């Protein structure tokens, strides 16, 4: 796989991981939401987190979807880099 494509995929997946982390932090700090940036973060991460939530619903008030998504994205990054 060309190095440019590997770098692009790695950058894209890393950005998704940062957006998921930002969503977790925003949910702790401002759970009711807010401006346009917060709406963008939610819209960018919901397509990734919603299918995971359907498989593993939140238990005892903890949403495991962000953690699982970040682990899967991390594994995908490692696989792509090794190609």
N, CA, C and O atoms as CSV, one atom per row, in Angstrom:
chain,resi,resn,atom,element,x,y,z
A,1,UNK,N,N,0.849,-1.162,0.000
A,1,UNK,CA,C,0.000,0.000,0.000
A,1,UNK,C,C,0.905,1.239,0.000
A,1,UNK,O,O,1.871,1.301,0.760
A,2,UNK,N,N,0.596,2.212,-0.841
A,2,UNK,CA,C,1.447,3.410,-0.888
A,2,UNK,C,C,1.483,4.142,0.450
A,2,UNK,O,O,0.507,4.160,1.200
A,3,UNK,N,N,2.633,4.742,0.722
A,3,UNK,CA,C,2.829,5.425,2.002
A,3,UNK,C,C,1.854,6.581,2.186
A,3,UNK,O,O,1.425,6.857,3.306
A,4,UNK,N,N,1.503,7.256,1.103
A,4,UNK,CA,C,0.570,8.382,1.209
A,4,UNK,C,C,-0.793,7.892,1.675
A,4,UNK,O,O,-1.423,8.529,2.519
A,5,UNK,N,N,-1.253,6.770,1.138
A,5,UNK,CA,C,-2.541,6.218,1.531
A,5,UNK,C,C,-2.518,5.746,2.980
A,5,UNK,O,O,-3.481,5.956,3.717
A,6,UNK,N,N,-1.437,5.116,3.386
A,6,UNK,CA,C,-1.298,4.659,4.774
A,6,UNK,C,C,-1.330,5.855,5.718
A,6,UNK,O,O,-2.004,5.823,6.747
A,7,UNK,N,N,-0.601,6.906,5.365
A,7,UNK,CA,C,-0.590,8.106,6.211
A,7,UNK,C,C,-1.964,8.750,6.280
A,7,UNK,O,O,-2.374,9.214,7.344
A,8,UNK,N,N,-2.684,8.787,5.160
A,8,UNK,CA,C,-4.026,9.372,5.152
A,8,UNK,C,C,-4.976,8.588,6.049
A,8,UNK,O,O,-5.704,9.176,6.849
A,9,UNK,N,N,-4.971,7.266,5.919
A,9,UNK,CA,C,-5.854,6.432,6.738
A,9,UNK,C,C,-5.486,6.569,8.209
A,9,UNK,O,O,-6.365,6.661,9.066
A,10,UNK,N,N,-4.209,6.582,8.500
A,10,UNK,CA,C,-3.760,6.731,9.885
A,10,UNK,C,C,-4.194,8.084,10.447
A,10,UNK,O,O,-4.642,8.159,11.591
A,11,UNK,N,N,-4.068,9.147,9.664
A,11,UNK,CA,C,-4.479,10.471,10.104
A,11,UNK,C,C,-5.990,10.541,10.305
A,11,UNK,O,O,-6.457,11.113,11.290
A,12,UNK,N,N,-6.751,9.969,9.388
A,12,UNK,CA,C,-8.209,9.980,9.491
A,12,UNK,C,C,-8.687,9.233,10.734
A,12,UNK,O,O,-9.539,9.728,11.471
A,13,UNK,N,N,-8.144,8.053,10.963
A,13,UNK,CA,C,-8.555,7.268,12.122
A,13,UNK,C,C,-8.103,7.916,13.431
A,13,UNK,O,O,-8.811,7.845,14.436
A,14,UNK,N,N,-6.943,8.537,13.421
A,14,UNK,CA,C,-6.486,9.256,14.619
A,14,UNK,C,C,-7.396,10.445,14.915
A,14,UNK,O,O,-7.692,10.734,16.075
A,15,UNK,N,N,-7.834,11.128,13.869
A,15,UNK,CA,C,-8.761,12.250,14.065
A,15,UNK,C,C,-10.088,11.754,14.635
A,15,UNK,O,O,-10.678,12.408,15.495
A,16,UNK,N,N,-10.556,10.607,14.163
A,16,UNK,CA,C,-11.786,10.033,14.713
A,16,UNK,C,C,-11.619,9.672,16.184
A,16,UNK,O,O,-12.535,9.871,16.983
A,17,UNK,N,N,-10.468,9.148,16.539
A,17,UNK,CA,C,-10.219,8.824,17.944
A,17,UNK,C,C,-10.224,10.086,18.797
A,17,UNK,O,O,-10.763,10.084,19.904
A,18,UNK,N,N,-9.629,11.162,18.290
A,18,UNK,CA,C,-9.632,12.422,19.036
A,18,UNK,C,C,-11.041,12.983,19.168
A,18,UNK,O,O,-11.391,13.535,20.211
A,19,UNK,N,N,-11.851,12.849,18.126
A,19,UNK,CA,C,-13.238,13.316,18.205
A,19,UNK,C,C,-14.030,12.515,19.236
A,19,UNK,O,O,-14.846,13.076,19.968
A,20,UNK,N,N,-13.792,11.215,19.293
A,20,UNK,CA,C,-14.478,10.383,20.291
A,20,UNK,C,C,-14.035,10.790,21.690
A,20,UNK,O,O,-14.863,10.898,22.595
A,21,UNK,N,N,-12.752,11.014,21.873
A,21,UNK,CA,C,-12.256,11.462,23.173
A,21,UNK,C,C,-12.853,12.819,23.540
A,21,UNK,O,O,-13.227,13.041,24.691
A,22,UNK,N,N,-12.942,13.723,22.567
A,22,UNK,CA,C,-13.556,15.028,22.812
A,22,UNK,C,C,-15.019,14.869,23.205
A,22,UNK,O,O,-15.513,15.589,24.073
A,23,UNK,N,N,-15.710,13.932,22.574
A,23,UNK,CA,C,-17.122,13.705,22.913
A,23,UNK,C,C,-17.268,13.222,24.347
A,23,UNK,O,O,-18.179,13.650,25.057
A,24,UNK,N,N,-16.386,12.342,24.773
A,24,UNK,CA,C,-16.441,11.851,26.150
A,24,UNK,C,C,-16.205,13.003,27.127
A,24,UNK,O,O,-16.919,13.135,28.121
A,25,UNK,N,N,-15.214,13.827,26.846
A,25,UNK,CA,C,-14.914,14.941,27.736
A,25,UNK,C,C,-16.066,15.938,27.759
A,25,UNK,O,O,-16.434,16.440,28.821
A,26,UNK,N,N,-16.636,16.225,26.589
A,26,UNK,CA,C,-17.772,17.156,26.525
A,26,UNK,C,C,-18.959,16.600,27.297
A,26,UNK,O,O,-19.678,17.355,27.951
A,27,UNK,N,N,-19.173,15.293,27.231
A,27,UNK,CA,C,-20.309,14.711,27.949
A,27,UNK,C,C,-20.143,14.833,29.459
A,27,UNK,O,O,-21.133,14.863,30.189
A,28,UNK,N,N,-18.907,14.903,29.932
A,28,UNK,CA,C,-18.677,15.101,31.364
A,28,UNK,C,C,-18.816,16.564,31.747
A,28,UNK,O,O,-19.389,16.884,32.789
A,29,UNK,N,N,-18.295,17.454,30.910
A,29,UNK,CA,C,-18.234,18.873,31.240
A,29,UNK,C,C,-19.560,19.572,30.964
A,29,UNK,O,O,-20.061,20.314,31.809
A,30,UNK,N,N,-20.123,19.338,29.792
A,30,UNK,CA,C,-21.367,20.007,29.390
A,30,UNK,C,C,-22.331,18.973,28.821
A,30,UNK,O,O,-22.481,18.881,27.603
A,31,UNK,N,N,-22.987,18.193,29.680
A,31,UNK,CA,C,-23.826,17.096,29.186
A,31,UNK,C,C,-25.042,17.547,28.378
A,31,UNK,O,O,-25.599,16.745,27.629
A,32,UNK,N,N,-25.464,18.789,28.505
A,32,UNK,CA,C,-26.638,19.264,27.767
A,32,UNK,C,C,-26.294,19.750,26.366
A,32,UNK,O,O,-27.186,20.120,25.602
A,33,UNK,N,N,-25.034,19.753,26.029
A,33,UNK,CA,C,-24.644,20.207,24.704
A,33,UNK,C,C,-24.370,21.694,24.678
A,33,UNK,O,O,-24.218,22.342,25.713
A,34,UNK,N,N,-24.311,22.212,23.472
A,34,UNK,CA,C,-23.995,23.627,23.368
A,34,UNK,C,C,-23.954,24.063,21.924
A,34,UNK,O,O,-24.878,23.800,21.154
A,35,UNK,N,N,-22.874,24.733,21.564
A,35,UNK,CA,C,-22.752,25.371,20.266
A,35,UNK,C,C,-22.470,24.433,19.105
A,35,UNK,O,O,-22.656,23.218,19.180
A,36,UNK,N,N,-22.017,25.054,18.037
A,36,UNK,CA,C,-21.791,24.346,16.786
A,36,UNK,C,C,-20.678,23.319,16.842
A,36,UNK,O,O,-20.773,22.267,16.210
A,37,UNK,N,N,-19.627,23.609,17.587
A,37,UNK,CA,C,-18.519,22.666,17.677
A,37,UNK,C,C,-18.967,21.374,18.348
A,37,UNK,O,O,-18.616,20.284,17.897
A,38,UNK,N,N,-19.727,21.490,19.406
A,38,UNK,CA,C,-20.221,20.302,20.109
A,38,UNK,C,C,-21.170,19.521,19.210
A,38,UNK,O,O,-21.146,18.290,19.202
A,39,UNK,N,N,-22.002,20.223,18.457
A,39,UNK,CA,C,-22.901,19.543,17.517
A,39,UNK,C,C,-22.103,18.805,16.456
A,39,UNK,O,O,-22.459,17.690,16.075
A,40,UNK,N,N,-21.018,19.422,15.971
A,40,UNK,CA,C,-20.169,18.750,14.982
A,40,UNK,C,C,-19.549,17.486,15.558
A,40,UNK,O,O,-19.516,16.449,14.894
A,41,UNK,N,N,-19.058,17.567,16.785
A,41,UNK,CA,C,-18.438,16.398,17.423
A,41,UNK,C,C,-19.454,15.266,17.535
A,41,UNK,O,O,-19.133,14.115,17.241
A,42,UNK,N,N,-20.672,15.581,17.955
A,42,UNK,CA,C,-21.704,14.556,18.093
A,42,UNK,C,C,-22.083,13.974,16.733
A,42,UNK,O,O,-22.256,12.761,16.608
A,43,UNK,N,N,-22.214,14.823,15.716
A,43,UNK,CA,C,-22.592,14.335,14.385
A,43,UNK,C,C,-21.486,13.503,13.755
A,43,UNK,O,O,-21.779,12.565,13.014
A,44,UNK,N,N,-20.239,13.814,14.026
A,44,UNK,CA,C,-19.123,13.073,13.449
A,44,UNK,C,C,-18.915,11.721,14.115
A,44,UNK,O,O,-18.444,10.780,13.475
A,45,UNK,N,N,-19.261,11.614,15.397
A,45,UNK,CA,C,-18.989,10.374,16.114
A,45,UNK,C,C,-20.193,9.441,16.240
A,45,UNK,O,O,-20.024,8.244,16.473
A,46,UNK,N,N,-21.382,9.964,16.091
A,46,UNK,CA,C,-22.574,9.128,16.277
A,46,UNK,C,C,-22.655,7.955,15.295
A,46,UNK,O,O,-23.065,6.869,15.704
A,47,UNK,N,N,-22.282,8.120,14.014
A,47,UNK,CA,C,-22.335,6.952,13.115
A,47,UNK,C,C,-21.401,5.818,13.534
A,47,UNK,O,O,-21.618,4.666,13.158
A,48,UNK,N,N,-20.386,6.130,14.294
A,48,UNK,CA,C,-19.461,5.094,14.771
A,48,UNK,C,C,-19.977,4.481,16.067
A,48,UNK,O,O,-19.895,3.267,16.260
A,49,UNK,N,N,-20.505,5.313,16.950
A,49,UNK,CA,C,-20.895,4.844,18.275
A,49,UNK,C,C,-22.271,4.174,18.308
A,49,UNK,O,O,-22.484,3.266,19.111
A,50,UNK,N,N,-23.199,4.596,17.465
A,50,UNK,CA,C,-24.570,4.056,17.507
A,50,UNK,C,C,-24.625,2.544,17.270
A,50,UNK,O,O,-25.323,1.855,18.014
A,51,UNK,N,N,-23.921,1.994,16.265
A,51,UNK,CA,C,-23.981,0.527,16.092
A,51,UNK,C,C,-23.393,-0.241,17.274
A,51,UNK,O,O,-23.860,-1.331,17.607
A,52,UNK,N,N,-22.376,0.325,17.901
A,52,UNK,CA,C,-21.779,-0.340,19.064
A,52,UNK,C,C,-22.765,-0.317,20.227
A,52,UNK,O,O,-22.879,-1.292,20.969
A,53,UNK,N,N,-23.474,0.791,20.383
A,53,UNK,CA,C,-24.479,0.890,21.458
A,53,UNK,C,C,-25.614,-0.101,21.253
A,53,UNK,O,O,-26.187,-0.593,22.225
A,54,UNK,N,N,-25.948,-0.401,19.993
A,54,UNK,CA,C,-26.999,-1.386,19.746
A,54,UNK,C,C,-26.545,-2.783,20.170
A,54,UNK,O,O,-27.352,-3.579,20.651
A,55,UNK,N,N,-25.268,-3.077,19.995
A,55,UNK,CA,C,-24.741,-4.388,20.393
A,55,UNK,C,C,-24.502,-4.482,21.892
A,55,UNK,O,O,-24.809,-5.496,22.519
A,56,UNK,N,N,-23.948,-3.408,22.463
A,56,UNK,CA,C,-23.623,-3.381,23.884
A,56,UNK,C,C,-24.259,-2.137,24.488
A,56,UNK,O,O,-23.663,-1.060,24.446
A,57,UNK,N,N,-25.449,-2.264,25.044
A,57,UNK,CA,C,-26.112,-1.082,25.623
A,57,UNK,C,C,-25.377,-0.612,26.882
A,57,UNK,O,O,-24.666,-1.389,27.519
A,58,UNK,N,N,-25.554,0.658,27.231
A,58,UNK,CA,C,-24.934,1.172,28.460
A,58,UNK,C,C,-25.385,0.367,29.681
A,58,UNK,O,O,-26.562,0.033,29.818
A,59,UNK,N,N,-24.443,0.066,30.552
A,59,UNK,CA,C,-24.756,-0.686,31.765
A,59,UNK,C,C,-24.391,0.166,32.979
A,59,UNK,O,O,-23.314,0.760,33.034
A,60,UNK,N,N,-25.288,0.214,33.933
A,60,UNK,CA,C,-25.091,0.960,35.182
A,60,UNK,C,C,-24.700,2.408,34.916
A,60,UNK,O,O,-23.920,2.995,35.667
A,61,UNK,N,N,-25.242,2.979,33.850
A,61,UNK,CA,C,-24.967,4.372,33.537
A,61,UNK,C,C,-23.662,4.615,32.800
A,61,UNK,O,O,-23.314,5.764,32.531
A,62,UNK,N,N,-22.932,3.553,32.466
A,62,UNK,CA,C,-21.664,3.705,31.748
A,62,UNK,C,C,-21.849,3.311,30.292
A,62,UNK,O,O,-22.366,2.236,29.986
A,63,UNK,N,N,-21.423,4.187,29.405
A,63,UNK,CA,C,-21.489,3.925,27.973
A,63,UNK,C,C,-20.131,3.378,27.531
A,63,UNK,O,O,-19.130,4.094,27.544
A,64,UNK,N,N,-20.111,2.125,27.147
A,64,UNK,CA,C,-18.875,1.454,26.756
A,64,UNK,C,C,-18.524,1.679,25.289
A,64,UNK,O,O,-17.429,1.315,24.861
A,65,UNK,N,N,-19.424,2.268,24.515
A,65,UNK,CA,C,-19.215,2.433,23.083
A,65,UNK,C,C,-17.952,3.241,22.746
A,65,UNK,O,O,-17.209,2.826,21.857
A,66,UNK,N,N,-17.671,4.375,23.411
A,66,UNK,CA,C,-16.447,5.109,23.058
A,66,UNK,C,C,-15.172,4.302,23.289
A,66,UNK,O,O,-14.249,4.347,22.476
A,67,UNK,N,N,-15.123,3.571,24.388
A,67,UNK,CA,C,-13.937,2.763,24.663
A,67,UNK,C,C,-13.759,1.674,23.610
A,67,UNK,O,O,-12.655,1.472,23.104
A,68,UNK,N,N,-14.828,0.983,23.283
A,68,UNK,CA,C,-14.759,-0.079,22.283
A,68,UNK,C,C,-14.386,0.490,20.921
A,68,UNK,O,O,-13.573,-0.096,20.205
A,69,UNK,N,N,-14.974,1.628,20.559
A,69,UNK,CA,C,-14.670,2.251,19.274
A,69,UNK,C,C,-13.198,2.654,19.196
A,69,UNK,O,O,-12.555,2.462,18.164
A,70,UNK,N,N,-12.668,3.208,20.273
A,70,UNK,CA,C,-11.263,3.613,20.261
A,70,UNK,C,C,-10.338,2.412,20.185
A,70,UNK,O,O,-9.305,2.471,19.519
A,71,UNK,N,N,-10.692,1.322,20.854
A,71,UNK,CA,C,-9.878,0.114,20.759
A,71,UNK,C,C,-9.887,-0.454,19.340
A,71,UNK,O,O,-8.844,-0.852,18.821
A,72,UNK,N,N,-11.061,-0.490,18.719
A,72,UNK,CA,C,-11.164,-1.010,17.353
A,72,UNK,C,C,-10.408,-0.106,16.381
A,72,UNK,O,O,-9.685,-0.599,15.516
A,73,UNK,N,N,-10.566,1.200,16.514
A,73,UNK,CA,C,-9.842,2.120,15.640
A,73,UNK,C,C,-8.330,1.974,15.825
A,73,UNK,O,O,-7.578,2.031,14.852
A,74,UNK,N,N,-7.888,1.789,17.053
A,74,UNK,CA,C,-6.464,1.568,17.313
A,74,UNK,C,C,-5.952,0.301,16.652
A,74,UNK,O,O,-4.849,0.285,16.105
A,75,UNK,N,N,-6.743,-0.759,16.697
A,75,UNK,CA,C,-6.342,-2.004,16.031
A,75,UNK,C,C,-6.291,-1.819,14.518
A,75,UNK,O,O,-5.382,-2.331,13.864
A,76,UNK,N,N,-7.249,-1.100,13.961
A,76,UNK,CA,C,-7.256,-0.856,12.515
A,76,UNK,C,C,-6.028,-0.048,12.112
A,76,UNK,O,O,-5.415,-0.322,11.080
A,77,UNK,N,N,-5.667,0.944,12.917
A,77,UNK,CA,C,-4.466,1.734,12.621
A,77,UNK,C,C,-3.242,0.835,12.599
A,77,UNK,O,O,-2.412,0.939,11.695
A,78,UNK,N,N,-3.121,-0.038,13.577
A,78,UNK,CA,C,-1.959,-0.934,13.622
A,78,UNK,C,C,-1.914,-1.866,12.409
A,78,UNK,O,O,-0.844,-2.116,11.854
A,79,UNK,N,N,-3.063,-2.371,12.008
A,79,UNK,CA,C,-3.104,-3.272,10.835
A,79,UNK,C,C,-2.712,-2.515,9.576
A,79,UNK,O,O,-1.934,-3.021,8.766
A,80,UNK,N,N,-3.242,-1.309,9.401
A,80,UNK,CA,C,-2.947,-0.531,8.195
A,80,UNK,C,C,-1.471,-0.155,8.144
A,80,UNK,O,O,-0.863,-0.198,7.074
A,81,UNK,N,N,-0.892,0.206,9.263
A,81,UNK,CA,C,0.510,0.584,9.281
A,81,UNK,C,C,1.400,-0.603,8.939
A,81,UNK,O,O,2.436,-0.427,8.297
A,82,UNK,N,N,1.025,-1.789,9.349
A,82,UNK,CA,C,1.837,-2.979,9.068
A,82,UNK,C,C,1.744,-3.424,7.612
A,82,UNK,O,O,2.610,-4.157,7.135
A,83,UNK,N,N,0.710,-2.994,6.905
A,83,UNK,CA,C,0.589,-3.357,5.489
A,83,UNK,C,C,1.638,-2.581,4.756
A,83,UNK,O,O,1.756,-2.702,3.536
